[in-house]
């Protein structure tokens, strides 16, 4: 039974205690909570309601797993390392590719319904940067199918779910993370004590003006981990998905799944000419996302884009039945906008999508701070400098399960948090009542400067401009107009911290590699230079430094 206590402290607050606290209810967090619940009391905290706030539900294309004899785990591993420009942690990649099929079998056993072949095997489609069609799918709603399966499993577990509660800070006892402080929708403080904490808060590309991330993808997990003393790596590695919607404008940036290209979609300029041959003649539209994003951005910047600032993604040459069966969500979404993709092309442009960097973890999902685990997009090292499409959904299940298992096996410990730290948190919340700036205005300015100066193509001058503007924004004091906006104020300050980490990492990385391109530096990394033992960038409260992957 989860214990409650509200008797200590000099202000009203609620105190909960558990064995494992999981922060975030997307694919990795829900999987972690299900696993951890076997070992003791588990609490899952979500800003929205379980399964709705994370980006897993929005992931449409598929889940990479070696399922056929013609494919192999070594081949999947090689594709992942090459796609990540060999900045990946090889140990994490090995875990990902070898355990991905097992976690797929878990989902099927729990009731997930994937598309199948005539032989009743799970159907797999080709995705960019992979030599074998190993991406399992459920039409173009794969993430939704996975998430609904996990939620059904969660409902029959002993996990206690705290919905509409936002975790704002990790709590420590000495050097050990022992819980978290949160705020509910009424502005009340909630203290959760735990023997182990799993961060599964997702990504942070909402710091950019145009993003596929859900509204909660604002990077709070990166910021909380950083303040708790955790080491973060390669935060400059931000993936821009090649195909975000351009039209209609109110849907700008909305994800157009890679499954569209996997099923045979063609990229064309404003004159209807295919252009990927100039950038990757071998793989064409199925090149890696970093290459395709830069190709589209180049076509647009050099005047070969559409009047709305995009390029065309065309599937009209495919059979109507294939589009209706394999891309039903895309078809429906565009029909609502007055575009029938069976007969006319979509307009697309790159959009901020995924942060490959994050908290440094071991294969057991341990961070560099005792008591703190991380999984999913908030963890770094798995995807290197560029993530292959389809590897993220596999990542959520492989490392979500591992985080829950190893956190669940942590011993019981003294969980009473530092009262001084809780007092500082309360003072910071109270300070928002006397703030001077609407947090929405700070967010708007931040998103614009990140898009303009820390986007697909970067220069040292622009990055320094961004860093200066972020410093100015950090001087502003967000104002809480009502109790619910305490969270908005805290969140925007977290976003500023994450943006600063991205920009500092980008300034320090004086090479072009994967998703990070410095147009002012001639040095470009190539596999021939050193396929292994190369440098990743570590950022923590003690500073930023380069380290070698072992």
Helices and strands as residue ranges (DSSP letters): E 3-5, E 13-23, H 27-36, E 42-45, G 56-58, E 63-64, H 73-83, H 90-109, E 124-125, E 135-136, H 142-155, E 160-162, E 165-173, E 176-184, E 189-199, G 205-207, H 220-227, E 232-233, E 238-245, G 249-251, H 259-262, E 266-268, G 276-278, G 284-286, H 289-301, E 311-314, H 320-326, H 328-336, E 346-355, E 358-360, E 372-374, G 376-378, E 379-380, H 391-408, H 419-431, G 432-434, E 437-438, H 439-453, E 457-458, H 460-475, E 478-479, G 483-485, H 486-508, E 517-518, E 535-540, E 543-548
